[in-house]
Amino acid sequence: MRRAGLALVLLATLLLGLPAAADASNRRVSISDYQWSDSDLNLDLGEHVTWYWTGPDTMHSVTGQPPNAGQWDSDPGSLPQHNIGDNYQLTFEQPGIYHFQCKIHSLVAGTVVVSNSPGDPDSEPDPVPKSNVDLKAPKMRGLELARKFGPSGSPLRYSLNEGGKLDVEYYRLSNKGKERFAGWATYKSYVGYNRARIGKRKPNFKPKAGRYVAEFRVIDKSHNTSKAKKRSFRIW
């Protein structure tokens, strides 16, 4: 009886020393603003964690620390420099406590605790983290400009899906139709309908009678540039 009781005590002690089963399956974590979106993760055996660099800061690594995670590094042998949307995934096959931190920013860190219970390697309860940086170019629609006008210019009408700066480049056409750069102008633009007076005298454009081609682009606050659109006109 004493031996049986001692065995039960030893078994209970061993079980208490192992991490308990996790409440969630595989996890997705974003690295942003010099921290993990969740720095204390709980998994079961066979489950994984996927880290995403969502920016704007991307010079971070996911580097395992001894004794349990020293074999893992998202950037082995180099300093981290990631693109927005990069990801790094690890699967945990042994129970234990695993510590990670960025190799150049020690505060960008977290812990993965893995239980001794079999997990679900296929479930993905977390959504893919969204980027914190705007990578989409603005869209310009409904571009309307008169084909002929005087030196005081003519209204340009257009609409945008986001605010930014309208950049205009002017090219004067020779008698043979060859384009020659003639100047430029910029205009602040807004979401929705916009108007700008095109072809009038500006600090960097001096209109003269003749044929022109204007090239229009919109640059948003994140420096994304729309596709260029061209319009031909004549100044009399």
N, C-alpha and C positions, 0 to 999 in steps of 0.2 A: 504494500500500500504506500509506504514511504517513497519507494522508487517511482511508482506511478505518479504520485503527487509531484515529485521533483521534476519528472519529465514534462508534466503539464505546465509547471511554472516556467521551465526553460523554453517551451514552445510558445507560451504567451509572451515571454520577453522578446523572442525573435520576431514574432508577428508585430509587436508594438514598434520595433525598430524599422519596419518597412513602411514606405509611404502608402497611404490609403488610396483606394481607387479614385480616379478623377471624375469630376462631374461633366466635363466636356471632352470632345474628341480632338482631332487635329486642330491646330490653331494657326491663324494668320495674324502677323504682327507688323505694324508699320514702324519705320525708323524715321522720325521727323522731329524738328525742334530740339535736337540733342537728347532724345529719349526714345525708349520703346513705348508703343501705345499700351502695352500691358507687360509689366516687368516681372510678374509672378505667375508662371504658367504651370498648369497641372495636366499631366497626360497619363494614359495607360500604356502598357507594353505594345510596341509595334506602331504607335502613332507618331505623327511628325509635326514639326513647326516650320512654317514658311515665313521668312522675314522679307519685307518689301521696303525699298528705299523710295519714299514718297516725296522727299524734299521739303523745303528748298535746300537744306543741308544734306549732302550726300557723301562726305568724306568720313564714313564710319564703317567699321568692320564688325562682323559677328565672330568673335574669337573665343574659343573655349579655354577655360582656366583649369589648371591641375587641381585635384588629381583625376577627376572623372571625365572632363571634357577637353583635355589638352590636345587631343588628336584632331580637333575641328577648327577650321579657320576659313572664313569666306574669302580672304585675300592672302593666301599663303605666300610668304616671301616678298610682299610688296605693301606699300601704303595704300589704303583704300581710296578709290576715286570711282564712284558709281554714277550711272545714268539714272534719271528718274524712271521708275518702273522696274529696275533690276530686282531680282529676288534670289534668295538662298534658302534651301530646304534641308533639314536633318530629320532622320527617323531614329527613334530611340528604342533599342531592343533589350536594354537591361534596366532594372529598377535602380533608382538612386536620385541624387540631387546634383544637378549640372549647372555650373556658373559660367556666364558669358559676359564679355565686355569688349568695347571698341579698343583697338590697340593704340589709338592716339587720343581718345577721349574716355577716360575711365568711368565717367558718370553715365555714359551711354551703355547701360548694362542691364542684366536681368538673370533670372533663375528659372530653370525647368525642373520640376519635380515629377518623377516617373514612378508610378505605383507598380506593384507586382501582379496586377490583374491584367488579363488579356484585353486589348482595346480594339477599336474599329479603325482600320487603316484607311477606309474609304470616305468616312463622313467628313464634311467640311462645314462646320456650323458658322464660321465667320465669313463675311463677304470679303472680296478682294479689296484691299485698301485703295482709296482714290488718291491720285496725285494731288499735291498741294501747289503745283506749279501749272500755270496755263500753257499748254503746248499747242492749242488749236488756233489756227489763223482766223482772223475775222472774215466775214463774208459781206461783200458789197453788191447790192442789187439795185435795179431800176435806174441805171445811170442815164441821165438825159442832158443833152447839151445842144444848143442851136448850132447849125452848120455854118452860119455867117453872122458876124456882128462887128461893131465898131471898136475903137481902142479903149472904150470904157468897160468892155467885157460883157459877159452874158451869164445868167444863172446856171449853175450845175445842180441838178437834183439827183439825190441818191439816198439809199437807206442802208443801215448797218445793223448787225445783230449784237454788236458790242461797241463801246466807245473807243476812241483812239485819235490818231492824227492822220489826216488826208495829206498825202505827199503827191505833188503834181510836178512832172517834168515836161518841159516844152521843147519841141523839135521843129525847127523851121525847114520847110521843104524847098529845095532848089527847083529850077525849071525842069530838071530831069527827074525830079521826085526823090532826090537824095536827102536824107535827114541830117540836120546839123543841130547840135544842142544849142538851145537858145535861152535857157534859164529854168528856174524852179520856184515853187511856192508851197507853203504848208497851211493847213486849216485845221482847227480843233473840230472834232466830230463827236457825235453822240449816238446812243442807241436809238434806232428808229429813223425818221425822216430827217434829212439834212439838206441845206442849201449853201452853196459857196459861189462867189463871183469869180469866174474863170476868164483869163485873157486880159485882165486889166493890169495896169502898171503896178509893179511891186518892187521891193528892194532888189530882188534877184531875177526880175524879168522886165524887159523893156519892149513892149509890143511895137511891131512895125507892120505895115500893110503886107499881106502875103498869105501863103498857105502854111498850116501848122498841123502837127500831130501832138496831142497831149497824152501822156501815160499816167494813169491814176493807180495809186496803191494806198491801202489803209494799214497803219501800224498800231497795234494795240499796246496796252500798258506793259505787257510782258514781252514786247518787242517781236511778236509774231506778225508776219506780213501777209496781207491778202494777195490773191492772184492779181496781176496787173491787167488793167483794162485800158484800151486805147480809143480815142475819139479824134476824128479829123474835123477841122474847121478853117474858115478863112476870116482874116481881119481886114477890113477895108479902111 
